[in-house]
């Protein structure tokens, strides 16, 4: 897997700070929404009482592809 480049500085709160000092609160919008992957999955109750998920494999494959793009795939290998 390709390694991400590590910059020397980051732009944070209107100023340049050393990369190692650039931290975000876990509730920050960027970390909460910008660095995560998600996939909407639909399921429906069937007349016989069973709950069935629509195209589960395709949803899961898209979720893994998104995680791979963010270099998060190693966390998903156990789920395959």
C-alpha positions as CSV (number, residue, x, y, z in Angstrom):
1,X,0.0,0.0,0.0
2,X,1.2,3.5,-0.8
3,X,2.3,5.6,2.1
4,X,0.8,9.0,2.6
5,X,3.2,11.9,2.6
6,X,3.7,13.6,6.0
7,X,3.8,17.4,5.7
8,X,5.9,19.5,7.9
9,X,3.1,21.9,8.8
10,X,-0.7,22.0,9.0
11,X,-3.1,25.0,8.7
12,X,-5.2,25.0,11.9
13,X,-7.4,27.7,13.3
14,X,-6.0,30.4,11.0
15,X,-2.3,29.6,11.4
16,X,0.5,27.2,10.5
17,X,1.4,24.8,13.2
18,X,3.9,21.9,13.3
19,X,2.2,18.7,12.0
20,X,2.6,16.9,15.3
21,X,0.8,19.7,17.1
22,X,-2.2,19.8,14.8
23,X,-5.0,18.1,16.7
24,X,-8.8,18.1,16.4
25,X,-11.5,17.4,18.9
26,X,-13.3,14.1,18.2
27,X,-16.6,16.1,17.8
28,X,-15.1,18.4,15.1
29,X,-17.1,18.3,11.9
30,X,-14.0,17.5,9.9
31,X,-13.2,14.4,11.9
32,X,-16.8,13.4,12.5
33,X,-18.0,13.6,8.9
34,X,-14.9,14.2,6.7
35,X,-12.7,11.3,7.7
36,X,-15.2,8.5,7.9
37,X,-16.8,6.2,5.5
38,X,-20.5,5.2,5.4
39,X,-22.9,3.3,3.2
40,X,-26.6,3.5,3.4
41,X,-28.2,0.0,3.5
42,X,-31.9,-0.6,3.0
43,X,-33.9,-3.5,4.3
44,X,-37.5,-4.3,4.3
45,X,-39.8,-6.6,6.3
46,X,-41.2,-9.3,4.1
47,X,-44.8,-10.6,4.2
48,X,-43.5,-13.8,5.9
49,X,-42.0,-11.8,8.8
50,X,-38.4,-12.0,7.6
51,X,-36.2,-8.8,7.3
52,X,-34.2,-8.7,4.1
53,X,-31.4,-6.4,3.2
54,X,-31.2,-5.2,-0.4
55,X,-27.9,-5.9,-2.3
56,X,-25.9,-6.4,0.9
57,X,-22.7,-7.6,-0.9
58,X,-22.7,-4.5,-3.2
59,X,-23.1,-2.2,-0.2
60,X,-20.3,-3.9,1.7
61,X,-18.0,-3.8,-1.3
62,X,-18.6,0.0,-1.7
63,X,-17.9,0.5,2.0
64,X,-14.6,-1.4,1.8
65,X,-13.6,0.5,-1.4
66,X,-14.3,3.8,0.4
67,X,-12.2,2.7,3.4
68,X,-9.4,1.6,1.1
69,X,-9.3,5.1,-0.4
70,X,-8.8,6.6,3.1
71,X,-6.2,4.0,3.9
72,X,-8.4,2.5,6.5
73,X,-8.8,-0.9,4.9
74,X,-6.6,-2.8,7.4
75,X,-9.4,-2.4,10.0
76,X,-11.8,-4.1,7.6
77,X,-9.8,-7.2,6.7
78,X,-11.2,-9.1,9.7
79,X,-14.7,-8.5,8.4
80,X,-14.2,-10.0,5.0
